[in-house]
Amino acid sequence: MIGQLHSVVIDAPDAHALATFYADLLGMEVSRGGPGDDWVVVTGRGYRLAFQQAPDLVPPDWPDPARPQQFHLDVYVADVDEAEPRALALGARKLPGGGGDFRVYADPVGHPFCLVWDAA
C-alpha cells in the first residue's frame, strides 16, 4: 500500500452550499469551512468529503456523453420512497435512468448521484 484515501473532493461554484447539501443528505456535518471559503470539509460516520470552490464549473449533463458524469456517489437508503422526497426537498433533482435497485439524481450543482437499496 502506498497510501490511504483521505478525501473525495468535489468542485462546486459555491463550496459551502454544496457541502451543506451533502451534509444534510448523508447525516454528516460541515466540520471545516464556511460561507465564502474556498475549501469546505464534511465529516461523519467515518467518511470525509471535501468541496473546493470552482466558480467556472461546467457541470455534467446526465446522460449526455458530451458532458459526462465525471464521478458519482451511491447513497444507500433503507426506503427509497421515503428518501426521495427528502433528497428533492434539499435541492436534488431526479434524472433519467435508474433500475431495479437505484434511482439517479443530480445535486444542486448538477453532479449525478444515486439512491441505492437492496431491491431483492
Secondary structure, 3 states (H helix, E strand, C coil): CCCCCCCEEEEECCHHHHHHHHHHHHCCEEEECCCCCCEEEEEECCEEEEEEECCCCCCCCCCCCCCCCCCCEEEECCCHHHHHHHHHHHCCEEEEEEECCEEEEECCCCCEEEEECCCC
